[in-house]
Amino acid sequence: RVSNECLSRCASAAEMDATKLDACVKDAPRAAALQRKYFALTPSDHKYTPWVVVGGNLSKSSGSKLTEEVCKAYKGPAPAACAAEVLAKAGRVPADVQPCAAP
């Protein structure tokens, strides 16, 4: 479970309303209805969600290495998330990154 302080900070960084996010997470019937809705919209060849494509290829990550995959595939100047990924792999966390949950 994510702390309220962390939820607020992350929602703010994403320009989202933390109150609405928290309410959605706590509303099990609504969450189930949304899952059914988006399952119905998912193409039949997709065997699971999220179905993530990076550089034209289906992601091999279950989510834990998605940033690493995107950074490896990205051909432009490295965005800040990629720099943070490099530091995290080295066991260092940038000063401006405040993780919300333990790895």
N, C-alpha and C positions, 0 to 999 in steps of 0.2 A: 504494500500500500504506500502510495506517495503522500508525503506530508502536505498540508495545506499551503505552507510557505513555498515549498518547491512547486506545487501545482500553480500557484499564483505567478511565480517568477517565470516558469516555462510558458504558461499561457500568455503572459505579457510579452515575452520575447517573440512568440508566434502571432501576436496581435489577435488573440482569442480571448473570450470571456471565460475566466476560470470558474465562475459560478455555474454557467451553462454546462461546461465540461463535467464538473463534479456532479451536477444533477443527472446528466446523461449516464454517467458511470453507475450511479446508485439506483437507476431506474431499470431493473432487470427485465420487465416486460417490454419496455421500449428498446432496450439493447437487443433482445431476441428478435423483435419485429424488424429492426434495422438490418440485422444479420440475414434474416429471411429475404428481405427486400433486395439486398445487394447480392445475395446468392442467386436469386432469380435473374439478375442482370448480368451475371458472370457467364462468359462464353463456355460452352459445354466441354471444350478441350482443356479448360483450366481445372486441374484436379484439386486445388486448394487455394486459399486466399491468405495473405495477399499474393498475387501472381505478379512478380516483379521482373521487369526486363531491363537489363543494363547493357548498353552498347549493342542492342539487337539480340542479345542472348538471355535466356531465362536465368535468373539469379540462382546460384547454388546455395546461397545463404538462407538460413532460417530467420534471418534478421540480425543475428549477432555480428555478422561481418559485412553488412550492407554498405556501410560508409567506406570500408576498405575496398570493396568491389567498385563502388562508384568512383572513388579517388583514383583507382588504378585505371579505370576506363576513360576517365575525363582527360581530354586533350588540351584544354586551355590552361591558363595560369591557375595554380592550386588555390582553391577557396579556403577560407579559414577552417572549415570543418576538416579538410584534408590535413592541414597543419596540426590540428588537434589530434587527429588519428595517428600521425607519425609520433607525436609526443607520447600519446597513450601507449603505443606499442613499445616505446622505450621506458615505460614505467613512470613517466612524468606527466602531470596534468597541467595544462596552461593555467595561469593565475585567473584568467577571466572565465574559466569553465567551472561551474559548480554542479557536480553530479547530483542527481536526485535520488538515486538508488545505488546500493552496493552492487558491484559487478557480480 
